Amino acid sequence: MILGMSTAAFTLVHVIVSLVAIGTGCVVVWGMLTSRRLPFWTGIFLASTALTCLSGFLFPYYEMTPAIKIGIVTMFVLLLAAVARYGRGLATTWREIYVVCSILALYFNVFVLIVQSIEKVPALRALSPNQSGAPVVLMQLATLALFVVVTIYALKRFRNP
């Protein structure tokens, strides 16, 4: 039981919140690429990403796992993004910090989605049973490359109105 829910029910809630974070994160990044702030979507993205991390910490693990490490880093990145967006109003270099941190938080969510999908989805697991084969490495490298390119474009296109 986690927060009064079965582990399966809690996992489902965690996954739904994670998918909301990824979906709204994509909307926020689109806003950056089109130089729009999208305050409603930004708030949902930052909150749901934080909730994803916090709920991930509640799973019954007895050691430091890679997912926990990514969650800790993501919380720090989210804090910087929130300070840049809400505390500093995207002034001066805070705009760049916001863009990089927001997209990095989204990347971490997508990274974990890929890892979890390969671990849990039988068809994907068949591609790489030990999660370290060429298909997994190529998928993660392609994802990283996409996020690097998107970040570069967002840094160029997202301006303060």
BELFEN-V344246 format. One record per residue. RES is the residue in one letter. D_CENTER is the distance of its C-alpha to the mean C-alpha in Angstrom with 1 decimal. Layout:
BEGIN
res->{RES RES}
d_center->{D_CENTER D_CENTER}
END
This chain:
BEGIN
res->{M I L G M S T A A F T L V H V I V S L V A I G T G C V V V W G M L T S R R L P F W T G I F L A S T A L T C L S G F L F P Y Y E M T P A I K I G I V T M F V L L L A A V A R Y G R G L A T T W R E I Y V V C S I L A L Y F N V F V L I V Q S I E K V P A L R A L S P N Q S G A P V V L M Q L A T L A L F V V V T I Y A L K R F R N P}
d_center->{25.7 22.6 23.1 26.1 24.3 24.9 22.2 21.9 21.5 19.0 16.9 17.3 16.2 13.1 12.3 13.2 11.1 7.9 9.4 10.2 6.8 6.2 9.8 10.1 7.5 9.8 12.7 11.9 11.7 14.8 16.3 15.9 17.5 20.3 20.6 20.0 18.4 17.7 17.8 17.5 14.3 12.8 13.9 12.6 9.0 9.3 11.3 9.5 6.3 9.2 11.0 8.7 9.1 12.7 13.6 12.5 14.9 17.6 18.1 21.4 20.8 23.6 22.3 19.4 17.1 14.5 11.9 13.3 13.3 9.6 9.3 12.0 10.7 7.4 10.1 12.2 10.0 9.4 13.2 14.0 12.3 14.2 17.3 17.3 16.9 19.0 21.1 22.1 21.8 20.4 23.8 24.7 22.1 19.7 18.7 17.6 15.8 13.9 13.1 12.1 10.0 8.2 7.7 6.9 4.0 3.0 4.9 4.2 2.8 5.6 7.6 8.0 8.8 11.3 12.7 13.2 14.7 17.0 18.0 18.7 19.9 23.4 23.7 20.7 21.9 25.3 24.0 23.2 24.6 23.7 20.2 21.3 23.4 23.4 21.5 18.4 18.7 19.4 16.4 14.0 16.1 16.2 12.4 12.4 15.5 14.1 11.3 14.1 16.4 14.3 13.7 17.5 18.4 16.3 18.0 21.3 21.1 19.4 22.4 23.5 25.7}
END
